[in-house]
Amino acid sequence: MSSSRPSPQPPSATDSRPAKEPWSPPTADRRGKRAAILAAARKLFLGEDYASVSVESIAAEAGVSKATVYAHFAGKADLFAEVIRDRTSSVFDLDETILAGAPAERLRVLGLRLLAMISCPDSLAVHRRVMGDGERFPEIREIFFRSGPAIGHRAVACHLSGMNEKGQLRVPDPELTAELFLGMLKGSAHMRMCLGISDETEDERVRRVDEVVRIMMAAYAP
């Protein structure tokens, strides 16, 4: 006995319901606009005080509309955070060869990358900007710490924890050891550079990193 229900029919050409579009990854154009917005924000945050920078000025510098900026970022504070975060995260992203190598070399690469990053003119300028504008805009101090130093601390702690789990180092407290490692690397040299009363040569940075790694291995080698 045949069913009285009609057989399903394909949608007709006149069916006005919109088809559900599949997800697609960001296009090259979208990625390019995001990069342009970040580059513009970085330039303005470095060159002007925080109050003078606006979403409108960032959009104009990037050559995009204000709506396009908001399509990528929540606002000025989010852009400031991403400028810091983008630079910090790349320092601790090590390739597989280094990750698989000896712990001393891994620590050395981390140390050299970190010092190169915090000693460059752009990083020093951001640090000075945060210290200078922080009284009027206390939120940027928290944004800076959360998007820069805190990320660096977590990344180093993660590296130390991984080496501890593999038996390459004995690190009972990766969080504390990461703080000690970072503190030894920065020393007083970073403060002197922020104040503009002294520079540090590449050779001096290398010597300091090598000494910090020697101390770390003496304290934490299995």
C-alpha positions in Angstrom: 0.0 0.0 0.0 1.5 3.3 -1.0 2.0 6.1 1.5 -0.1 9.2 1.2 2.8 11.4 2.1 4.3 13.3 -0.8 7.9 12.5 -1.8 10.4 15.3 -0.8 11.1 17.6 -3.7 14.3 19.5 -4.4 14.1 23.2 -3.7 12.8 25.1 -6.7 14.6 28.0 -8.4 12.0 30.3 -6.9 12.6 29.2 -3.3 13.5 32.4 -1.5 15.0 30.9 1.6 18.7 31.7 1.8 21.0 28.7 1.7 23.2 28.3 4.8 26.8 29.2 3.8 29.6 26.9 5.0 32.3 28.4 7.2 35.4 29.5 5.3 38.7 30.6 6.7 39.7 34.3 6.7 40.6 35.5 3.2 43.9 37.0 2.3 42.2 40.4 2.0 40.8 40.1 5.6 44.2 39.0 7.0 45.8 41.9 5.1 43.4 44.5 6.6 43.9 43.1 10.1 47.7 43.3 9.7 47.4 46.9 8.3 45.3 47.9 11.3 47.8 46.4 13.7 50.7 48.1 12.0 48.9 51.5 12.1 48.0 51.0 15.8 51.6 50.1 16.6 52.9 53.2 14.9 50.4 55.5 16.6 50.7 54.0 20.1 54.5 54.4 19.8 54.5 57.9 18.5 51.7 59.5 20.5 50.3 59.4 24.0 47.5 57.0 24.7 44.8 59.7 24.9 45.7 61.1 21.4 45.2 57.8 19.7 41.6 56.9 18.6 39.9 54.2 16.5 39.3 56.9 13.9 43.0 57.9 13.7 44.0 54.2 13.5 41.5 53.6 10.7 42.8 56.6 8.8 46.4 55.5 9.2 45.5 52.0 8.0 43.5 53.2 5.1 40.3 51.4 6.2 37.0 52.5 7.6 36.2 52.7 11.2 33.7 49.9 10.7 36.5 47.7 9.4 38.5 48.3 12.5 35.6 47.3 14.7 35.1 44.2 12.5 38.5 43.0 13.7 38.9 44.5 17.2 36.6 45.5 20.0 38.1 49.0 20.4 41.2 51.0 21.3 42.1 49.0 24.4 41.8 45.7 22.5 44.1 47.1 19.8 46.7 48.2 22.4 46.5 44.7 24.0 47.0 43.0 20.6 50.0 45.2 19.7 51.7 44.0 22.9 50.5 40.4 22.7 51.4 40.0 19.0 55.0 40.9 19.7 55.4 38.9 23.0 53.9 35.6 21.7 56.3 35.3 18.8 59.3 35.3 21.1 58.4 32.1 22.8 57.3 30.1 19.8 60.2 27.8 19.3 60.7 25.4 16.4 60.8 21.7 16.8 64.6 21.5 16.5 65.1 23.7 19.5 62.3 22.0 21.5 63.9 18.6 20.9 67.4 19.9 21.8 69.4 20.1 25.0 67.7 22.1 27.8 70.7 24.6 28.1 70.3 25.5 24.4 66.6 25.9 24.8 67.0 28.3 27.8 69.7 30.2 25.9 67.5 30.7 22.8 64.6 31.8 25.1 66.9 34.2 26.9 68.4 35.8 23.8 65.0 36.2 22.2 63.5 37.8 25.3 66.4 40.2 25.8 66.4 41.2 22.1 62.7 41.9 22.3 62.6 43.9 25.5 65.7 45.9 24.5 64.6 47.0 21.1 63.6 50.7 20.7 59.9 49.9 20.1 59.6 47.8 23.2 61.4 50.4 25.3 59.1 53.1 23.8 56.0 51.2 24.8 57.3 50.6 28.3 58.0 54.3 28.7 54.5 55.1 27.3 52.8 52.9 29.8 54.8 54.3 32.7 54.1 57.9 31.5 50.4 57.6 30.7 49.6 55.1 33.4 48.6 57.7 35.9 45.9 59.1 33.7 44.9 55.8 32.2 45.5 53.1 34.8 43.8 50.5 32.6 46.8 50.5 30.2 49.1 49.3 32.9 47.0 46.2 33.5 46.6 45.7 29.7 50.3 45.9 29.2 51.1 43.5 32.0 48.5 41.0 31.0 49.4 41.1 27.3 53.2 41.2 27.7 55.0 40.2 30.9 52.3 37.8 32.1 52.3 36.0 28.7 56.1 35.8 28.9 56.0 34.4 32.4 53.4 31.7 31.5 55.4 30.7 28.4 58.7 30.3 30.3 56.9 28.4 33.0 55.4 26.1 30.4 58.8 25.4 28.8 60.3 24.7 32.2 57.4 22.4 33.1 57.8 20.5 29.9 61.6 20.0 30.5 60.7 18.9 34.0 58.3 16.3 32.8 60.9 14.9 30.3 63.5 14.7 33.1 65.7 17.2 31.4 65.5 19.5 34.4 64.3 19.2 38.0 61.9 22.1 38.4 59.5 21.6 41.3 57.9 25.0 40.9 57.9 26.1 37.3 56.0 29.4 38.1 58.6 30.5 40.6 61.6 29.3 38.6 60.2 31.2 35.5 60.1 34.4 37.6 63.7 33.9 38.8 64.9 33.2 35.2 63.2 36.3 33.8 64.4 38.4 36.7 68.0 37.4 36.2 67.8 38.0 32.5 66.5 41.6 32.9 68.6 42.5 35.9 69.1 46.2 36.3 70.1 46.7 32.6 66.5 46.9 31.4 65.6 49.6 33.9 68.7 51.6 32.8 67.6 51.3 29.2 64.1 52.4 29.9 65.4 55.4 31.7 67.7 56.1 28.8 70.8 56.3 30.9 72.6 53.3 29.3 72.6 51.0 26.4 73.6 47.3 26.2 75.7 45.8 23.5 74.9 42.5 21.8 78.1 41.0 23.4 76.9 42.1 26.9 73.5 40.5 26.3 75.0 37.2 25.2 77.4 37.1 28.2 74.5 37.8 30.6 72.3 35.1 29.0 75.1 32.5 29.1 75.7 33.3 32.8 72.0 33.0 33.6 71.8 29.6 31.7 74.9 28.4 33.6 73.2 29.3 36.9 70.0 27.6 35.9 71.7 24.4 34.8 73.7 24.3 38.1 70.5 24.7 40.1 68.1 22.5 38.1 70.0 19.9 36.1 69.0 16.4 37.1 
